[in-house]
Amino acid sequence: MTREQVLEWLCEKLDIRNYRNLGDSGAIHRLEWIALEVAHFRRWSLDDIEAALKATEGVKPVTRRIYDIHRFLTFRR
């Protein structure tokens, strides 16, 4: 998948219409970094992201959830 496809997939999973309109540059940066890591560097897989999504179910607002997803991926064991 390309970075753009990963971003689109993530936005669909998180029910985000346009991630650039989140109003939180940190959350935007984290989403872009996750997509880059999956698409370009292959550090994380879609399965890793699925696990992070499952682990952060119920976290609100979406910007906080993105932070927690990034943290989960970064520090997963």
C-alpha positions in Angstrom: 0.0 0.0 0.0 1.1 3.6 -0.6 1.2 6.2 2.1 -2.0 7.7 0.7 -3.8 4.4 0.7 -2.7 3.8 4.3 -3.9 7.2 5.3 -7.2 6.6 3.6 -7.6 3.2 5.3 -6.8 4.8 8.7 -9.3 7.6 8.2 -11.9 5.1 7.3 -11.2 3.0 10.4 -11.3 6.2 12.6 -14.3 7.7 10.8 -12.3 10.8 9.8 -13.4 12.6 6.6 -10.3 14.6 6.2 -7.4 14.1 8.6 -6.0 17.6 7.7 -9.0 19.2 9.3 -8.4 17.6 12.7 -7.2 21.0 14.1 -4.3 19.3 16.0 -1.0 19.3 14.1 0.4 16.7 16.5 -2.4 14.2 15.6 -2.0 15.0 11.9 1.7 14.4 12.1 1.3 11.1 13.9 -1.2 9.8 11.3 1.2 10.8 8.5 4.1 9.2 10.3 2.2 5.9 10.9 1.2 5.8 7.2 4.8 6.4 6.2 6.1 3.7 8.5 3.7 1.2 7.1 4.0 2.1 3.4 7.6 3.1 3.1 9.7 1.7 5.9 7.6 -1.4 6.7 8.2 -0.9 10.4 4.6 -1.6 11.2 2.0 -3.7 9.4 -1.7 -3.3 9.0 -2.1 -6.0 11.6 -0.1 -3.9 14.1 -2.4 -1.0 13.4 -5.5 -3.2 13.8 -4.1 -4.3 17.2 -3.6 -0.6 18.1 -7.1 0.3 16.9 -8.6 -2.5 19.1 -6.5 -1.5 22.1 -7.8 2.1 21.8 -11.5 1.5 21.2 -13.6 4.0 23.2 -10.8 6.6 23.5 -12.1 10.0 22.8 -11.6 12.5 21.2 -10.1 11.1 18.0 -7.0 13.3 18.4 -6.3 11.5 21.8 -7.0 8.2 20.2 -4.4 8.9 17.4 -1.9 9.8 20.1 -2.6 6.5 21.9 -2.4 4.5 18.7 1.0 6.0 17.9 2.1 5.3 21.5 0.9 1.7 21.3 2.7 1.1 18.1 5.9 2.8 19.3 6.1 0.9 22.6 4.4 -2.4 21.7 6.2 -5.4 23.1 
